[in-house]
Amino acid sequence: MKAFTYERAKDAQGAARAAAQPGAKFLAGGTNLLDLMKIEVETPAHLVDVQDLGFDKIEETREGGLRIGALVTNTDLAADARVRRDYSVLTRAIVAGASGQLRNKASTAGNLLQRTRCPYFYDTNMACNKRKPGSGCAAIGGYSRQLGVIGVSDKCIATFPGDMAVAMRVLDAYVETIDAGGQRRAIPIADFHRLWGDHPEQDTVLKPGELITAVTLPKPIGGKHFYEKVRDRASYAYALVSVAAVIQPDGTGRVAFGGVAPRPWRVEAAEALLPQGAAAVTARAFQGATPTKDNAFKLPLATRALASVIAQSKA
């Protein structure tokens, strides 16, 4: 691990100003960042610890939704009675991720910002445009079983690895932020994670130093909530394909997929086809997919996973 300096932020705008400086990074739970620092994939010169800023509460909004502080742990979020009752797809997704020990420390904001688990990103001996822009992508033409099938580019085929964000995409969450100048904004989660394009090093639309303060969920949408995660082992593994879904009694609903793209993958036009079955939905949702020979199985796997969810909704 390379040497770095450290400060403990006293207020949100001050934290944003400090983190806007070249080479600075925010530190919250650290469950992803510190691991990357140990292998020198991430080499920040300065860490701005935001754990004292008080963003650790879940509060009801005037619109009937929930405002989740950026520092709420995954454990506390999944266990909240209001989340379990009204947004259970979120509880199911969080519990499907990582381990209990990591969920006790991992924060809401950090979960949204976790970086890809592409093995070539983690191996500093390999070319990776996410780690070193312009160096190439060793995954293209390499072993790509766990990597993306849609939304990728000729610069990068990595996937966003999280579970929580897939559920939040189904729920139409907003990400609240503050920047170094004190300006605040609410970013629809649909727009938060970037497609790779020509700049795969840019995971999100956040500006340098922009700090996540909360995630807001709109009022509950009812229906039955599901999170189906297909992985190589029963626990502590990232999704090959995951499906977050809210299905209404009439068979309509919302669906988002994980493990397949640079961001949670939801195509609203495909959701209109839910009454026609899983195959119709995935044919539309994955229209234009560019799988490799190693990961083409993800397309029929997504159909089967969604079919399982639909069958459960009718039980």
Disulfide bonds with the S-S distance in Angstrom:
none
